[in-house]
Amino acid sequence: MLNDVHLLERHSLLSSADYREIKDKVSHYLCPHSFNVLRDEPIHTRLNGVFFGDSALLDLHYGAPVEITVGDIADQYLFRITLQGHCEVAHGRRSAAMQTGNLSVSSPFAQSRIVTDGQCRNLILRVDRDALETQLQRLLGRSLRQSVIFDVSVDHLGAGVVSLYHTLDYICRLYGSGVEGPRIADSLSEYLMQLLLTQLPHNYSADLLSDTRAPLPHHVKKARDYIEEHLDQPISLTTLSELCGVSVRTLQNGFNQFLQQAPVEYIRDRRLAMIHESLKQGRAGETVTDILLRHGINSFGHFSSAYRQRYGCLPSDTLRRRKH
């Protein structure tokens, strides 16, 4: 397993002994961070990597014992496989000791601290947060109440992790042999996200296991379909219950049981997701106000608060990133 990681050496991104260059390049390709060399010895860092769809696979070896501090990575997930040596990983309030072959995960909205020995070499899978959470919404058939949070340390002998390792080994061989292209890149990224969500433990794992994909009751499906078609218009519970021929209470109970959300929460989260996508795509010259009005939002302050709680930033921040 992971015998072909050496093939990523054909995709060198960095080979340097200069501290500032190392910090800048690793921050650029992986995530913003700072690091300190723990002993008075020379450092020579190598970083290899490939980028495909909403994912990247990076082979990082600092070449000296270091302490790495990663801030709030709001936009991505990092799945870290220790190829050699060992490291201590602390993520938020949780921590784990990583030996060769182990897997650790850094999720958004918590700081990470990693202490490595001089031999430590990690293969890191970086996955875009929006893309992964969109994939989970498709698997569940509903919006998410909170971000996906993976366990920091995962049993490397579990069937799911073994499948992940075989897949990453396969990707190394593909890119090592020069096979590239947008179609294969997108399909690889999508498959990896499904593998991560269905095979690694996280706070939605129980929901995925209990989801039998049984058809929704008619009144819940009819209400959900109406909501999806009218997200840019006011939607009342009375309108939905009359449309479906059931009482408001029956409608609420149906949503809570089968979609794990009240109708009002479902409408709110679907609007947030829709406007988030519009902000990411941002037409030339379009402002946040333009986008909100186009989607039927008039209470800008209330919406901005809900958006920040869901995505960790203001709507203007998302639009600004698109423009740059």
TIMAR-704035 format. One record per residue (C-alpha): x negated, z negated, y negated. Coordinates in steps of 0.1 Angstrom, whole numbers, padded with zeros to 4 digits, always signed. Layout:
N
XZY...
# end
This chain:
324
+0000+0000+0000-0012+0009-0035-0042+0026-0019-0039+0055-0044-0041+0036-0077-0076+0050-0081-0060+0084-0088-0049+0071-0122-0085+0072-0132-0078+0109-0139-0055+0097-0167-0079+0075-0187-0065+0060-0219-0094+0035-0228-0129+0027-0217-0145+0004-0243-0166-0027-0250-0153-0030-0286-0129-0059-0291-0108-0043-0318-0105-0010-0301-0094-0028-0269-0068-0048-0287-0054-0018-0306-0053+0006-0277-0038-0019-0252-0012-0030-0278-0004+0007-0284+0000+0017-0248+0013-0015-0233+0026-0040-0258+0015-0059-0289-0008-0088-0279-0039-0108-0287-0066-0119-0264-0097-0141-0263-0127-0138-0240-0131-0171-0223-0168-0171-0216-0198-0158-0235-0203-0126-0215-0199-0089-0223-0165-0072-0219-0158-0037-0209-0121-0028-0206-0106+0001-0187-0070+0013-0191-0056+0042-0171-0019+0053-0172+0008+0078-0170+0042+0080-0188+0074+0093-0173+0109+0091-0186+0116+0056-0198+0087+0041-0179+0049+0039-0178+0025+0029-0151-0008+0014-0164-0039+0002-0146-0056-0025-0167-0090-0042-0160-0104-0063-0189-0137-0067-0172-0141-0104-0183-0121-0136-0181-0096-0135-0209-0066-0154-0223-0038-0130-0234-0009-0139-0256+0021-0115-0257+0047-0121-0283+0085-0115-0280+0087-0081-0261+0122-0073-0272+0121-0037-0262+0107-0036-0227+0101-0052-0193+0067-0056-0177+0063-0057-0139+0027-0068-0132+0010-0064-0098-0023-0081-0093-0046-0056-0075-0077-0078-0074-0089-0112-0087-0063-0137-0099-0045-0148-0130-0021-0174-0143+0011-0161-0159+0034-0182-0181+0066-0166-0194+0087-0188-0216+0090-0221-0198+0082-0206-0163+0048-0200-0148+0032-0187-0117-0003-0183-0101-0010-0147-0092-0033-0137-0064-0041-0102-0051-0009-0084-0041+0014-0107-0061+0041-0095-0085+0050-0112-0118+0076-0101-0144+0078-0105-0181+0114-0100-0195+0124-0097-0232+0129-0126-0256+0102-0150-0244+0065-0152-0251+0040-0147-0223+0005-0161-0217-0018-0147-0191-0052-0162-0182-0074-0140-0159-0107-0143-0141-0133-0117-0147-0123-0097-0116-0086-0095-0124-0071-0060-0124-0034-0054-0128-0011-0025-0122+0017-0028-0148+0050-0010-0147+0065-0009-0182+0102-0001-0184+0123+0004-0215+0148-0024-0219+0177-0002-0232+0174+0023-0204+0172-0005-0177+0202-0023-0191+0222+0010-0194+0214+0016-0157+0227-0018-0148+0259-0012-0167+0264+0019-0146+0258+0000-0114+0283-0027-0124+0308-0005-0141+0310-0028-0171+0291-0041-0201+0266-0069-0200+0272-0103-0215+0235-0110-0219+0201-0093-0213+0187-0090-0178+0162-0117-0170+0140-0113-0139+0124-0141-0119+0088-0145-0132+0073-0146-0097+0086-0125-0068+0079-0128-0031+0055-0099-0025+0064-0098+0012+0101-0092+0006+0115-0058+0016+0124-0049-0020+0089-0055-0033+0073-0036-0004+0096-0006-0013+0085-0009-0049+0049-0009-0040+0053+0022-0018+0071+0039-0046+0044+0031-0071+0017+0043-0047+0037+0076-0044+0038+0080-0082+0000+0075-0083-0004+0103-0058+0019+0126-0076+0002+0122-0110-0032+0121-0094-0025+0155-0079-0014+0169-0112+0024+0171-0105+0042+0166-0138+0073+0177-0156+0102+0162-0176+0127+0167-0147+0107+0148-0121+0096+0122-0148+0132+0113-0156+0143+0112-0119+0113+0090-0110+0121+0066-0139+0158+0064-0130+0151+0057-0093+0126+0030-0102+0151+0013-0124+0177+0013-0096+0151-0001-0073+0141-0029-0096+0177-0039-0103+0189-0038-0067+0158-0052-0050+0142-0078-0074+0159-0111-0083+0174-0115-0117+0204-0131-0134+0228-0103-0124+0217-0101-0087+0247-0121-0075+0271-0098-0095+0255-0067-0078+0258-0083-0044+0294-0092-0049+0303-0059-0063+0319-0040-0034+0327-0010-0056+0364-0014-0047+0388+0005-0069+0401-0014-0099+0438-0023-0100+0458+0004-0117+0465-0016-0149+0429-0027-0153+0416+0009-0148+0442+0023-0172+0434-0002-0199+0396+0003-0194+0400+0041-0196+0421+0038-0228+0395+0016-0244+0367+0041-0236+0387+0069-0252+0396+0049-0283+0365+0028-0291+0365+0041-0327+0400+0029-0333+0417-0005-0336+0428-0017-0301+0452-0046-0297+0460-0065-0265+0497-0058-0272+0491-0021-0272+0471-0023-0240+0496-0044-0222+0525-0022-0232+0505+0009-0221+0498-0006-0187+0533-0022-0182+0520-0057-0177+0520-0089-0198+0490-0098-0220+0482-0127-0196+0482-0104-0165+0459-0080-0183+0435-0107-0193+0435-0121-0158+0428-0087-0144+0398-0081-0167+0384-0115-0161+0386-0111-0123+0375-0075-0119+0352-0069-0149+0341-0105-0155+0351-0102-0192+0382-0107-0213+0395-0074-0228+0384-0084-0263+0348-0091-0250+0348-0058-0231+0359-0039-0262+0333-0056-0284+0304-0050-0259+0314-0013-0254+0315-0008-0292+0281-0025-0296+0266-0002-0268+0281+0029-0283+0269+0022-0319+0235+0011-0305+0231+0046-0290+0243+0063-0322+0217+0042-0342+0190+0052-0317+0199+0089-0322+0204+0086-0360+0212+0119-0377+0190+0130-0406+0200+0113-0438+0225+0090-0421+0227+0054-0430+0238+0023-0410+0270+0022-0431+0277+0059-0423+0274+0052-0386+0295+0020-0386+0323+0037-0406+0322+0067-0383+0329+0043-0354+0357+0025-0372+0337-0007-0381+0346-0021-0415+0334-0057-0412+0297-0050-0415+0285-0087-0417+0303-0098-0386+0292-0067-0367+0256-0071-0377+0256-0107-0364+0270-0097-0331+0246-0067-0329+0216-0090-0336+0227-0115-0309+0231-0087-0284+0200-0066-0292+0176-0090-0309+0174-0070-0341+0196-0057-0370+0213-0023-0369+0190-0012-0397+0159-0020-0375+0171+0003-0347+0178+0031-0371+0145+0026-0389+0126+0029-0355+0144+0062-0348+0134+0076-0382+0097+0068-0375
# end
